[in-house]
């Protein structure tokens, strides 16, 4: 249990802005091997980030006046909150990947562009469109059912953090490994780690089925899987592997696809 908690806290420390500092950080420790093991808890990070964002969405939907714009305000503010919790970690990856792939057809040049901390036109456009898409889909879900939107927000954050592990598992790490933020993830996640990640995800799905048993969750999962397939093919074809930016982009695309699949599965 101690090892489980340490790995989970390290995942929170690496992938969120939540404070894991002082004596707690000393107890958790750090090593590349420990960080690789903490990858199994990516969906667990989704539990916390998605749960807090969903709670804010529910609170705003209850507290704000029942006006047509209320779902949009709740969707926008909960999205901002989730970005603050993660420090825009995944959004930054999406922007960098868009700049790299949009800026050059040459693999090596694209990888060089992705290392540049400055954001370009492709990255700006991808980031704006991704955020607008997520806010719009959440607002539309809330107009159908606030409870369903709250559950979907939680489920999407957990599912979209399981999906990148499939990329780590099946593609090699590429780029400047010595300088890469995702260097500790260059080795494929093992069977035990993948089992831990799937357990986090199954627990979330069980909770969703209990909260909203009639919701079309299979269609939402299909949306996330199709997003995974598209991103996997894109990374394989253009980069011959994954980078940390590719993992962040995969999380963002699969989150939006989860909402879209759920909406398409709802009755007219």
Secondary structure as the mmCIF struct_conf table of DSSP 4:
data_model
#
loop_
_struct_conf.conf_type_id
_struct_conf.id
_struct_conf.beg_label_comp_id
_struct_conf.beg_label_asym_id
_struct_conf.beg_label_seq_id
_struct_conf.end_label_comp_id
_struct_conf.end_label_asym_id
_struct_conf.end_label_seq_id
HELX_RH_AL_P HELX_RH_AL_P1 UNK A 2 UNK A 15
BEND BEND1 UNK A 16 UNK A 16
BEND BEND2 UNK A 18 UNK A 18
HELX_RH_AL_P HELX_RH_AL_P2 UNK A 22 UNK A 28
HELX_RH_AL_P HELX_RH_AL_P3 UNK A 32 UNK A 38
HELX_RH_3T_P HELX_RH_3T_P1 UNK A 39 UNK A 41
HELX_RH_AL_P HELX_RH_AL_P4 UNK A 42 UNK A 63
BEND BEND3 UNK A 64 UNK A 64
BEND BEND4 UNK A 66 UNK A 66
TURN_TY1_P TURN_TY1_P1 UNK A 68 UNK A 69
HELX_RH_AL_P HELX_RH_AL_P5 UNK A 70 UNK A 86
TURN_TY1_P TURN_TY1_P2 UNK A 87 UNK A 88
HELX_RH_AL_P HELX_RH_AL_P6 UNK A 89 UNK A 103
BEND BEND5 UNK A 105 UNK A 106
HELX_RH_AL_P HELX_RH_AL_P7 UNK A 107 UNK A 115
BEND BEND6 UNK A 117 UNK A 118
HELX_RH_AL_P HELX_RH_AL_P8 UNK A 121 UNK A 144
HELX_RH_AL_P HELX_RH_AL_P9 UNK A 146 UNK A 170
BEND BEND7 UNK A 171 UNK A 171
STRN STRN1 UNK A 173 UNK A 173
BEND BEND8 UNK A 175 UNK A 175
TURN_TY1_P TURN_TY1_P3 UNK A 177 UNK A 179
TURN_TY1_P TURN_TY1_P4 UNK A 181 UNK A 182
HELX_RH_3T_P HELX_RH_3T_P2 UNK A 183 UNK A 185
BEND BEND9 UNK A 187 UNK A 187
HELX_LH_PP_P HELX_LH_PP_P1 UNK A 188 UNK A 189
HELX_RH_AL_P HELX_RH_AL_P10 UNK A 191 UNK A 211
TURN_TY1_P TURN_TY1_P5 UNK A 213 UNK A 214
BEND BEND10 UNK A 215 UNK A 215
HELX_RH_AL_P HELX_RH_AL_P11 UNK A 217 UNK A 239
BEND BEND11 UNK A 240 UNK A 241
STRN STRN2 UNK A 242 UNK A 242
HELX_RH_AL_P HELX_RH_AL_P12 UNK A 244 UNK A 265
BEND BEND12 UNK A 266 UNK A 266
#
